[in-house]
Amino acid sequence: MTKIVILGAGYAGMIAALRLACHAEVTLINASDLFVERIRLHQVATGQSIRNLRIANLCPSNVRLICGYVTRIDPATKQVYVGEQAIGYDYLVYALGSRVSVTGVPGLSQHALTLNPEDSYKLIQRLRSAATKHVVIVGGGLTGIEAASEIAARYPTHSVTLITQGQMGAGLSVGGRAYLQEVFNQLRIDYIERTSVNRLEADRVITNRGDFVSDVTLWAGSFEVSPIARESGIQTNAIGQVLVDQYLRSVSDDRIYAIGDAAATGLRMSCATAMPTGAYAADHLLARLRGESLPAFQFAYMVQCISLGRWKGLAQWVDQDDQPQLRVIMGWRGAVVKELISSYTLWAIQLERFLPGLYRYPRPKNYGRI
Ligand SMILES: Cc1cc2nc3c(=O)[nH]c(=O)nc-3n(C[C@H](O)[C@H](O)[C@H](O)COP(=O)(O)OP(=O)(O)OC[C@H]3O[C@@H](n4cnc5c(N)ncnc54)[C@H](O)[C@@H]3O)c2cc1C
């Protein structure tokens, strides 16, 4: 039987593993035995409990699970290494995802916390502490916005400030941005746009427009990816994402597929794109094993959803290239849409276990014709 090794049991890796499980010998390797619902880590940070999901319970018993940290890939001998343990493969699916980067600003790694899972416990404790009065969030992308709203809604007596280099919610329509500002005003979140952070200290954030007192600094900057592909001689882009062809195969080794945030697909790093790449790579690999072909991978964006605390949200319709449209669902309706879409990610994984191939994703109107 064909041996497929999947590195990373995030959204992309899980979908791929479940789709492939009944057709091949699948080994799934992940750093932890728990499935991390990354899209809910801002909820975890404010002490909300989310389900503890063991990867073993999400997979059928014929998936071999290895809980360990992948250190190296040797494409020449088709082996991956978890420490000293070597695991051979016929095909490899690289799905090591991403994490919030903590480099590039002096004091960042010492004085800021992130929404990376290893910081969750410290964040919960620090936000709850009676000594905490000022919280500064750095980053005006979707994770920064969601974190700021969640914290301000949960801890109304904290002063919450969001600092961003660009414009907050830059990818939203005029109506979407206006609603975002309205909710930030209601939650009394100060937002400081077009401001660069120069340095972090234990009790302050130093920017080009002055200093901000901070008891807890939450860094919600850009994502970085694992260096393992590059260090293993697989061709990557400047940030370490695996360069792939239109079928999501590594351009330097077509027995390696790369999916999710770890792949240079040109798509936004997101769960919304990670799951489709996982499903497509599995379908392509299965078609290939049967000697069939599949049209190139294509994906159409539909909606961007943002939670603004638990009771408000924003669902921004976008065109297939992720450009905002006029249609926006706001308020509690927006929160419902966001919650349904967040829950759907897990339902899709759970359903895929029993009905592999069921998960579907949006494709452009001209799908299959290019
Ligand atoms: C707070 C927050 C909210 C978000 N909200 C949204 C949202 O609303 N919508 C959206 O579309 N996206 C959202 N995202 C982004 C989304 O979570 C990621 O883009 C998505 O998780 C990427 O999926 P993935 O499968 O590629 O990787 P990941 O989910 O990052 O999974 C990668 C897996 O690989 C494992 N791994 C990494 N390195 C190793 C190693 N060396 N050895 C073994 N295992 C390893 C990790 O432990 C992890 O299990 C959010 C992110 C955050 C942080």
The ligand as an SDF file (V2000), in Angstrom:
LIG
                    3D

 53 58  0  0  0  0  0  0  0  0999 V2000
   -6.5200   34.0170   16.9920 C   0  0  0  0  0  0  0  0  0  0  0  0
   -6.5950   33.5880   15.5640 C   0  0  0  0  0  0  0  0  0  0  0  0
   -7.8210   33.6920   14.9090 C   0  0  0  0  0  0  0  0  0  0  0  0
   -7.9240   33.2920   13.5770 C   0  0  0  0  0  0  0  0  0  0  0  0
   -9.1350   33.4080   12.9600 N   0  0  0  0  0  0  0  0  0  0  0  0
   -9.2680   32.9930   11.6950 C   0  0  0  0  0  0  0  0  0  0  0  0
  -10.5350   33.0790   11.0460 C   0  0  0  0  0  0  0  0  0  0  0  0
  -11.5170   33.5440   11.6160 O   0  0  0  0  0  0  0  0  0  0  0  0
  -10.6270   32.6220    9.7700 N   0  0  0  0  0  0  0  0  0  0  0  0
   -9.5570   32.0940    9.1110 C   0  0  0  0  0  0  0  0  0  0  0  0
   -9.7180   31.6870    7.9570 O   0  0  0  0  0  0  0  0  0  0  0  0
   -8.3260   32.0100    9.6980 N   0  0  0  0  0  0  0  0  0  0  0  0
   -8.1540   32.4410   10.9720 C   0  0  0  0  0  0  0  0  0  0  0  0
   -6.9300   32.3550   11.5760 N   0  0  0  0  0  0  0  0  0  0  0  0
   -5.7830   31.8130   10.8230 C   0  0  0  0  0  0  0  0  0  0  0  0
   -5.8060   30.2720   10.8490 C   0  0  0  0  0  0  0  0  0  0  0  0
   -5.8920   29.8050   12.1690 O   0  0  0  0  0  0  0  0  0  0  0  0
   -4.5640   29.6680   10.1980 C   0  0  0  0  0  0  0  0  0  0  0  0
   -4.3200   30.2960    8.9670 O   0  0  0  0  0  0  0  0  0  0  0  0
   -4.7820   28.1740   10.0140 C   0  0  0  0  0  0  0  0  0  0  0  0
   -4.7760   27.5670   11.2870 O   0  0  0  0  0  0  0  0  0  0  0  0
   -3.7300   27.5240    9.1190 C   0  0  0  0  0  0  0  0  0  0  0  0
   -3.9970   26.1570    9.0750 O   0  0  0  0  0  0  0  0  0  0  0  0
   -2.8300   25.0980    8.8030 P   0  0  0  0  0  0  0  0  0  0  0  0
   -3.4470   23.7500    8.8160 O   0  0  0  0  0  0  0  0  0  0  0  0
   -2.0590   25.5040    7.6090 O   0  0  0  0  0  0  0  0  0  0  0  0
   -1.8140   25.2500   10.0310 O   0  0  0  0  0  0  0  0  0  0  0  0
   -1.9930   25.2320   11.6090 P   0  0  0  0  0  0  0  0  0  0  0  0
   -3.4110   25.3370   11.9980 O   0  0  0  0  0  0  0  0  0  0  0  0
   -1.0270   26.2400   12.0920 O   0  0  0  0  0  0  0  0  0  0  0  0
   -1.4960   23.7710   11.9960 O   0  0  0  0  0  0  0  0  0  0  0  0
   -0.1570   23.3700   11.8500 C   0  0  0  0  0  0  0  0  0  0  0  0
    0.0960   22.1630   12.7270 C   0  0  0  0  0  0  0  0  0  0  0  0
    1.4530   21.7410   12.5480 O   0  0  0  0  0  0  0  0  0  0  0  0
    2.0360   21.4610   13.8100 C   0  0  0  0  0  0  0  0  0  0  0  0
    3.4820   21.6720   13.7010 N   0  0  0  0  0  0  0  0  0  0  0  0
    4.1340   22.8160   13.3880 C   0  0  0  0  0  0  0  0  0  0  0  0
    5.4620   22.5880   13.3540 N   0  0  0  0  0  0  0  0  0  0  0  0
    5.6420   21.2780   13.6540 C   0  0  0  0  0  0  0  0  0  0  0  0
    6.7820   20.4160   13.7250 C   0  0  0  0  0  0  0  0  0  0  0  0
    8.0100   20.8450   13.4710 N   0  0  0  0  0  0  0  0  0  0  0  0
    6.5850   19.1150   14.0350 N   0  0  0  0  0  0  0  0  0  0  0  0
    5.3340   18.6340   14.2690 C   0  0  0  0  0  0  0  0  0  0  0  0
    4.2330   19.3870   14.1850 N   0  0  0  0  0  0  0  0  0  0  0  0
    4.3820   20.6960   13.8870 C   0  0  0  0  0  0  0  0  0  0  0  0
    1.3610   22.4380   14.7640 C   0  0  0  0  0  0  0  0  0  0  0  0
    1.4460   21.9450   16.0920 O   0  0  0  0  0  0  0  0  0  0  0  0
   -0.0740   22.4490   14.2120 C   0  0  0  0  0  0  0  0  0  0  0  0
   -0.8420   21.4250   14.8020 O   0  0  0  0  0  0  0  0  0  0  0  0
   -6.7850   32.7670   12.9000 C   0  0  0  0  0  0  0  0  0  0  0  0
   -5.5490   32.6390   13.5680 C   0  0  0  0  0  0  0  0  0  0  0  0
   -5.4430   33.0520   14.8860 C   0  0  0  0  0  0  0  0  0  0  0  0
   -4.1150   32.8980   15.5870 C   0  0  0  0  0  0  0  0  0  0  0  0
  1  2  1  0
  2  3  1  0
  2 52  2  0
  3  4  2  0
  4  5  1  0
  4 50  1  0
  5  6  2  0
  6  7  1  0
  6 13  1  0
  7  8  2  0
  7  9  1  0
  9 10  1  0
 10 11  2  0
 10 12  1  0
 12 13  2  0
 13 14  1  0
 14 15  1  0
 14 50  1  0
 15 16  1  0
 16 17  1  0
 16 18  1  0
 18 19  1  0
 18 20  1  0
 20 21  1  0
 20 22  1  0
 22 23  1  0
 23 24  1  0
 24 25  2  0
 24 26  1  0
 24 27  1  0
 27 28  1  0
 28 29  2  0
 28 30  1  0
 28 31  1  0
 31 32  1  0
 32 33  1  0
 33 34  1  0
 33 48  1  0
 34 35  1  0
 35 36  1  0
 35 46  1  0
 36 37  1  0
 36 45  1  0
 37 38  2  0
 38 39  1  0
 39 40  1  0
 39 45  2  0
 40 41  1  0
 40 42  2  0
 42 43  1  0
 43 44  2  0
 44 45  1  0
 46 47  1  0
 46 48  1  0
 48 49  1  0
 50 51  2  0
 51 52  1  0
 52 53  1  0
M  END
$$$$
